[in-house]
Amino acid sequence: MHFLNLLAKTALVLLTMATAIYATAVPSPISDKTIIISHRSIASKRSFADTKAALDATLPNLNTTFRDLLNANDPAGALAALKDLPALNSFMPPRDFGQLITIYGINGKHALQYEIGNPYTASKFARHNLGAALYAPIRVALIEDSHGVVRFVFDKPTSTFGQFGDPRIDAVAVALDNELTQLFLFAGGWPSSWPLPPLP
Ligand SMILES: *[C@@H]1O[C@H](CO)[C@@H](O)[C@H](O)[C@H]1NC(C)=O
């Protein structure tokens, strides 16, 4: 019994060593990197419904004419259409997480997920680093917290795009941080410089 136990342990050690040797010989398909994210939360002075209404009234649905022009092999036309877009746009109808959890009998909760951005801005990130495809447009949550405070929450583009360590990307991200912040201050009933003109 004791001998069998020892044999099993030895086999396990050998297997672990073999795996380790194999792992150094064959590169892993998986690589991990830890980044620091700065998370911004902007409290609204308004009710959830009034905050949502103010946001929706100032945030147009994305005009996708640029895509038709790209599909028609007209990059110059697409660029002109992109330059025509307002600073920020809504990429999809908001996803309703408050409604989702009614399946558990939890009612009256408010949480919406938006995707907000500008594909011309996205192109200014992507031309320098295609990793930008993970972060544009910006995911934003509009949530009523457990104290009844309505908040916009997002990861600041300066930190998500900042991981690329490219000053050309950083400059665009600083402007995008500000656009999002001004938009949410505006929708939340605070003084704000929204609406901002599109970035040059
Ligand atoms: C969408 O963009 C195109 C190109 O800029 C413009 O001609 C068109 O009027 C826009 N459509 C809407 C609904 O704003």
The ligand as an ORCA input file, in Angstrom:
! r2SCAN-3c Opt
* xyz 0 1
  C     -25.854     59.932    -42.574
  O     -24.619     60.385    -43.077
  C     -24.662     60.738    -44.462
  C     -23.217     61.058    -44.884
  O     -22.644     62.045    -44.058
  C     -25.633     61.894    -44.667
  O     -25.682     62.238    -46.048
  C     -27.001     61.472    -44.184
  O     -27.899     62.573    -44.254
  C     -26.932     60.999    -42.734
  N     -28.221     60.440    -42.343
  C     -28.867     60.862    -41.271
  C     -30.167     60.161    -40.986
  O     -28.461     61.758    -40.557
*
